[in-house]
Amino acid sequence: MVEVEWQRLKAQELRNLADQDAVVILPVASIEQHGPHLPTMVDTRLGHEVAVRAARKAYPTRPVVVTPVVWAGLSEHHMPFGGTLTVSHATFHAVLRDLVDSITRHGFHDIVISNSHGGNMTAMQHFCEEMSPRLDATLVAVTYPAEAADEIGKILEDQENLSHACEAETSMMMAVEGELVDTSDLAALNNADGAGAGFLGAGKAAYRWRPYTQTTSHGATGMPGRSSADKGERLFEAAAEAIAAMILDADTWAAPVDQRGSGAGGVPFRR
């Protein structure tokens, strides 16, 4: 099996991958409470697994290497339940900036920031928006439950997509870290009404921050009582296939098209 993990490769092997125009996956995640039945490592463990599987699927067509997971994420909304480690937006941005700078200095030009925690989504998109014009590189921000939403929805029984410590995340942890899942009374944790992110909304389309205590009494949402290791394995495959397909799509890395003419109003555009 091809080695795709940055930390397991030697420096000269990574230099060779840069010369082959390899894609780099930089996973970002969190360490936070995941209800009474799952460990705090869920997003970090699942994000790593999805990234490695996606890299192996894509590698025969284009080399891909996966950095260690950035486990420190934006998890303030989970703090009231305990067990959560969170960082500020400024710290999150600074860590991504320095890591992307390191990656590009080694000659890599195509970078996927692969996210497995909902609280990171807005921040990583903002990071890409701010940094992309300054880099000789293409940054792509992806969150695997969104990229694989259609496929995930077909696998789940009682949820439309992945939630938090739910049918999906519990199943995926059963598949790779089963000994860490407390299965003694999963059905008691079912919380279908709290499965979505609607608790953050106001009005018709407004955003209003709230802690996760707004939507659950025990820290989990969705239907963990429907979980199984077999379902988790299918979810991993669906997520990895979706990320690999995105990586191998030529349009993902195509240079931006400049459709400006020579100028407008009699004044040339600056180029």
N, C-alpha and C positions, 0 to 999 in steps of 0.2 A: 504494500500500500504506500502510495506517495506521501512524503512528509510535507505538510502544509503549515505547520505551526512555527512561527518566527523564532520562539525561544528554544526550539529543539534543533534549529539549523545552525550551521557554522557561518562565520562572517563571510567567507568566500562563497558559500552557497547562496547567501542573500545577495551578494554582489552580482552573482551570475543571474539570479532571478530578475534583478533590476535591468541587466543587459538584455534579458528576454522580454522586457516590457510587461512584467507581471503586474496583475492587479493586487493591491493590498486591501484586506478587510481589517478595519479597526473597530472591534466590537465595543459598544458602550452599554452599561447596564446599571445595576444598583445593588446595594445590600439593605434590605428592608423587610419588615414584618410581612409574612404571608399567611396570616391566620394561625390558628392553633395546631394545624396539621402539617405545615410545611416549614422548612428551614429558611433563614433569611437570604440564603444564597440563590434562590430560585432564578431571578432574572439573569444573574451572572452565569450560572450553570447552563441555563437554556440558551442564552445568547451565544456562549462559546460553542455549544454543540451544533446549533444551527449554522454558525459561521464555518466551522470545520467541515461539516457535511456539504455545505454549499461549495466550498473551495475544492473539495475532492471531486464533486460532480463536474465542475467547470474545468478542472485542470487539464484533462485530455485535449481540450480545445485551446485553452489559454491558461498559462500558469497563474496561480493565485496563492498568496501567502496570508496567514491570519496572525495578527499581533496578539499579545496577551490582552485580556479584557480590561477595559477601564471600569472597575467595579464601583467607583464613587460616582453617584448620580444625584439627581435632584429629587429628593424624597421627603421634603418638609411635610407634605400632606399625610404621611404615614407616621410621623413622630409620636402622636398621642398614644399609639399602641405599644410603643417600646421596641427595642431591638433594631432600630433603624439608624443607619449612618448616612448623613446628608451633607452636601456641600453647597456653597453659594453659586449663583450663576457666574460670577466673576471667576471663581476657581475652576468650574467646569469648562468655561471658555478657555482659560489659560492652559489647562492641561491638554485640551484638544489642540490648541494652537502649537504648543511645544512639540507634541507628538507628531502632528502633521508636518511641522518643520523638519523634524528628524527624518521622517520617511522620505520627504521630497529631496533632502540633502543627499540621500543615498541613491538618488536617480530614479525613484518611482514617480510616476505621473498620474496614475489612475487609482483613486482611493475611495473605498466604500466605507462610510461610517454606518455600521450595522447596529441598530438599536433594539433592545429588548425590554425597555421600560417606558411606559407611557409618559411619565413626568419629564423625560429628556427630549421629547419630540420637538417642541417649539424651540428650545435652546439650540439643538444641533442644527436645525434648519436655519436659524439666525446665524449660527457660526459659518455655515456654508455660504450664506448670502454675503456675509461680511468679508470672508477670507478669499473666496474664489477669484475676485478681480485682481488680487494681489499675488496670485500663485501661478506658476507655470505647471498647473496640474488641474485635473478635473475632480471635484469632490461631489460625491453622491450620498445623500442621507436617506436611509431606508429603515423602516421599522417592520420586522418580519410579519407580525399579525396583520398589518395593513397590506403588505405586498402579496401575501398569500390568503387574503380574506375570503375569496370565493371558495378555494379548496378547503380551508379550515372550516368554513360554514357547513360544507357537505359532510364533514366527519363528525361534528358535534351533534348531540341529540337534542339538547335543550338550550343551547346558546347559538346566537348568530355568529359570534366571533369570540376571540380570547378576551377574558376579563382579568380578574386578579385573584390568584389562588383558587382558580375555578376548575371547571370540568377539563379545560385544556391544559392549564399549567400543572394541575395535579396529575393528570395522565402522563404528561411529558416527564415529570419528575419520577413517576413510577417506572418509566421506561429506562431511566439512566441512574437514578439514585433511590431506588425503591426502599432501601433500608432506612432512609431518612423521612419517609412519609408515614404519618400516623393515620392508619386506616380504620381505627377503632369505631368511629362514628361519623363518617363523612356525610351521611345523609342529613345529619342534624345541622350541618353548615350550609345547606342549600339556601340560596338567597337570590332567587330569580329576579326580584324587583330591583336589586342593586347591581345588576349585571352590566349596566352601561356607564357612560361618563356624564350622564345627564345632570348629575348633582353639581357639576361645575357651571351649569348654564343659568341664564336669567333672560327674561323677555323672550323674543323669538330667535335671536341669534347672538346674544351677548354672553360674555365670559365673566364669571364671578368665582374667585378662588374660595374653596372650602376644604377643610381637612377631611380625611377619609372616614372619620367618624360620622359624617353626614349620611353615609350610605350603607354602613354595616356595623353591627354590634360586636363582631368578633374578628374583624380584619380581612375576611374573605368575601368575595362576591361571586355571582354565578352559581353553578351547580356541581360542586366537587363530588357529590354523591353519585354522579354518573361517570366517574373516572375509571380508566383501566390502562394497564401498561401497553396493551395492543393498540389502543386508541392513541396513546402517546407516541408510539413508534410511527404511526401513520401521520400524525401531526408534524413530527420532525421531518419526515420525508417531503411532505407538502411544502413546508416552510423552506427547506433547503433547495428544493426544485425551483421555487419561485425566485429566490435570491440568485441562484446559479443562472437562471434564464435571463434575469436582468443584467447580470455581469456579462453574459455572452451576446447580448443584443448590441449590435454595432451602433445603434442610435444612442445608447447610453453614453458612449465616449466620443461621439462625433463632435468636431469643433463647432462652436456657435457660428451661425450664418449671419454675416453682416449685410443687411439688405438696404443700407443707405446708398443713395446716389452720391454724386460729387459734391452736393450741397443743396441748400434750400434758401429761398429769398435772396439769391445772389451772393450768399456767403458760404464758402466751402466748409464742410465738416472737418473737425480735427480728428486725426486718426492716430 
